[in-house]
């Protein structure tokens, strides 16, 4: 069985110590983290240490205009990011929202 890579991008709204880790199952299914956009208090250096192959970007357009990205994962997001979600979906990307914050 041939596995096709699925390029993904990660947008993190979480605190510095929260790093979303792609699971071994996701990696075995061909998910490749291509770009990371950090917002708020996210720890940029921690992400580059954990995902050295991924490009750190500073604006959403770097993700939405990249035709090679299939899936955008948003972590630590609250429901106030509806406009962000709409922009991602309008760009034709699949969206996965992962809430990593604890109440």
C-alpha positions, 0 to 999 in steps of 0.5 A, a space after each residue: 500500500 502506497 502512502 501519499 503525503 498530506 501536507 499540513 499546517 499548524 496554527 497554535 493559540 496555546 501557551 508557551 509550554 503547549 506544543 501540539 505533537 503529531 502522533 505516530 499514527 498520523 505520521 505513519 498515515 503520511 501527515 507531514 507538517 509543512 508550516 507553523 503559525 504561532 499566535 499569542 504566547 506560543 513558544 516559537 523556539 520550542 516548535 522549531 526544536 520539535 519540528 525542525 523540518 517545518 517552516 515558521 510563518 508569520 501570516 495566515 496567507 502563507 498558509 491559505 495561499 499555499 496550494 500544497 497544504 491539504 489540512 490546517 490544524 488549529 490548536 488552543 482555539 476558542 470559538 471566537 476564531 470563527 473568522 479565521 476558520 471561515 478564511 481557512 475553509 474559503 481557501 479550500 483547506 480542510 480544517 481540524 480544531 484541536 482544543 489543547 487548553 484546559 478550562 
